[in-house]
Amino acid sequence: MQPIVQIPTQKLKKNKCISGDELESMGIFPTNLYCFTYYHYVLYQKGNKRVILKPLPCNLFKVIRVYDFISA
């Protein structure tokens, strides 16, 4: 079982813009999944947390959704 990971929620609220460097400093990295082929979103992860982001110019990302991943 994976340990529960805490992400600072004040920085990752819906519709907030955050830079790629801030994501990296929080330990949130992109997954290697290609499940968003029809939409221009990217999936990042940190432990059991998943973050759906919309890429913007100048290495910025808009937070779409943050959720807990539960494996089957």
C-alpha positions as CSV (number, residue, x, y, z in Angstrom):
1,M,0.0,0.0,0.0
2,Q,1.3,3.5,-0.9
3,P,1.8,6.0,1.8
4,I,-0.6,9.0,1.8
5,V,1.1,12.1,0.2
6,Q,0.2,15.6,1.2
7,I,0.3,18.3,-1.4
8,P,0.0,22.0,-0.4
9,T,-3.6,22.6,-1.5
10,Q,-3.3,26.4,-1.2
11,K,-1.0,26.3,-4.2
12,L,-3.0,23.7,-6.2
13,K,-6.5,25.1,-6.3
14,K,-8.7,24.7,-9.4
15,N,-8.1,27.4,-12.1
16,K,-4.9,28.6,-10.5
17,C,-1.8,29.0,-12.7
18,I,1.4,27.5,-11.6
19,S,4.9,27.3,-13.2
20,G,6.6,24.1,-14.1
21,D,9.5,25.0,-11.7
22,E,7.0,25.3,-8.8
23,L,5.6,21.9,-9.6
24,E,9.0,20.4,-9.7
25,S,10.0,22.0,-6.4
26,M,6.9,20.4,-4.8
27,G,8.0,17.0,-6.1
28,I,5.1,16.8,-8.7
29,F,6.3,15.2,-12.0
30,P,4.6,14.2,-15.2
31,T,3.3,10.7,-15.7
32,N,4.1,8.7,-18.8
33,L,0.4,8.1,-19.6
34,Y,-1.0,9.2,-23.0
35,C,-4.7,9.1,-22.0
36,F,-5.5,12.7,-23.0
37,T,-5.2,12.4,-26.8
38,Y,-8.3,14.5,-27.6
39,Y,-7.7,17.3,-25.1
40,H,-4.6,19.3,-24.5
41,Y,-4.2,18.3,-20.8
42,V,-1.3,16.6,-19.0
43,L,-1.3,14.3,-16.0
44,Y,1.2,14.9,-13.2
45,Q,1.6,12.8,-10.0
46,K,3.1,12.8,-6.6
47,G,2.6,9.5,-4.8
48,N,-1.1,8.7,-4.7
49,K,-2.1,12.3,-5.8
50,R,-2.8,13.1,-9.5
51,V,-3.1,16.5,-11.0
52,I,-4.6,17.3,-14.3
53,L,-3.1,20.4,-15.9
54,K,-3.7,22.5,-19.0
55,P,-0.4,23.7,-20.5
56,L,-0.1,27.4,-21.1
57,P,2.7,29.4,-22.8
58,C,5.9,30.3,-20.9
59,N,6.1,27.0,-18.9
60,L,2.9,27.8,-17.0
61,F,0.1,25.3,-16.2
62,K,-3.5,25.8,-15.2
63,V,-4.8,23.4,-12.6
64,I,-7.9,21.6,-13.8
65,R,-8.3,18.9,-11.1
66,V,-6.5,17.4,-8.1
67,Y,-7.6,13.9,-7.0
68,D,-6.5,10.8,-5.1
69,F,-5.6,7.8,-7.2
70,I,-6.7,4.4,-5.9
71,S,-5.3,1.4,-7.8
72,A,-7.6,-1.5,-8.5
